[in-house]
């Protein structure tokens, strides 16, 4: 059974672990080994748990959390789309993205933005996002990563 549901605060570490595994599996070649290690170090209590207060969702298959996604209403931004490596290449990324876009529409947003990782920019373009330039994403922990700012009219 497939389900997308709101994450609870006590599931922050589960979401963080999915994120860590996805980055270390999917971002090879787009970022250096050191950048990936710095990006994924720590634990949910280091700040990731505060995201649970936003529109943060878990994708579950047969009750097991396998993917995440988030909508930040204040920033009109979609983010934190991470798929557990064992469940990649099954269309879950698109399902999460379209779910978040529908939610954004339902909440009155006419446009959403995101900062695509270098390895994911083509995926987002195929899903209707526009953005060619590059920028530096500044994480709350101080890490700087190259990204592609993108936008989509809903």
N, C-alpha and C positions, 0 to 999 in steps of 0.2 A: 504494500500500500504506500502510495506517495502522498506526502503532506507537507505543506509549508505553514509553519505556525510561529507565532511571536515567541521569541526567546525570553527566558526568565533570568533574573539576576544570578541565580545559582548555576546557570549554564554557561557563564562567561568562560570558564576554563575549557569547556568542551569546544566552544566557538574558537577560542584562542588556539587550541591544539589543531583543529581543522585548518586554520589559517597557516600555522607553522608548517604543517605537512604539505599543503598546497604550494606555498611559496618555494619550499626547498625542492619540490618535484618539478614545478612548472616554470620557474624563473631561471633555470640553468641556462647560461649563455647570454641572457638579457642583462644580468647583473653578476658582479663578481661573487665568488664564494664568500668573501669577507662581508660584502654588503648583505647577502642573504642571511648569514649568521647573525650580524648585528640587527637586522630587521626582525628576526624571529626569536631573539633571546628574551629571557625574562618569563613572566607569568601574567595571567589575566589581571591580577591585583596591581600590576604596575601601570594601570591606566586603561587597559582594554575593557575592563568590567564596566566603566562608565558609559560605554557605547550601548549597553543593554537597555539604558533608559530611553534611547531613541527607538525608531521603528526598526528594530533588529530582529531578524527572522532566522530560524533554522529550517532546513529542508531535511525531512526524515523519510527514510525508506524502511518499511517494516518496523517503524518505531525507532530506528537508529539514526541519529543526527549525522548527515553526510555532507552538508553544504551550509553556507551562510550568505546573508545579504542584508543590506541596511539602506534605509532612506533617511537622510538628514533634511528635515523640512526647512529649517532655518537657512541652510546653505543651498537648498534645492539640489542636493547632491546624492547620487547613488554610489554606494561603496561597499567594501567588505564582502565582495562576491568571491568566495573561496569554495572550491570543491575538493573533497577528500580524494587523494590520488586513486584510490580503488574504485571511485565512481566517476572519474573523468571520461570524456568522450561518449557521454550518454545523453547529451542535450540538457543537462541540469543547469548549466550556466545560463542558457537562453531562457529556460523556464523561470529561474530566479529573477533575471533581468526584466522579463516581461511582466512578472508579478509585481515587481517594484514600480515599474512604469505605470501599470494599471492603478496601483495604490496612489501614486503621485497624481494621476489624473483625477481620481476620486476625491483627493484632498485639495483639488483646485489648482494644481500646478500646471502651467502651460509649457514648461520647459524644464529639463533636468540637465545636470552636468556631472562630470566625473573626471578623475585623473586616472587614465589608463596606464597600467604598467606597460613597459616596452613590448613584452611578449603578448599582451592582450589587445593592443590597439587595433589590429586587423579584425579581431572578433567583434569589437564594438562598431567598427565601420560597417561590417556586414549586417549589424543590427540597426543601422540608421544613424549612428553618431557621426558627427563631423568634427574634425580637428586634425591638423597636420603638424603644427608647431610642437616644440618640446619645451619643457619647463623643469624646474627642480621642485619636487615634492618635499616639504619640510615636515617630518613627523613630529608629534609631540615630544618624542624622546630625543629629538635633535638630529636624527638620521636624515640625510639628504639623498634622494633617489631621483633619477631622470624619469619623467613621465610625459604623457601626451594629454593635455587638457582637451576635453571633448564636450560637445553639447548636442542635445536632441530636442527638437520641438515635438511635443506630445499631441 
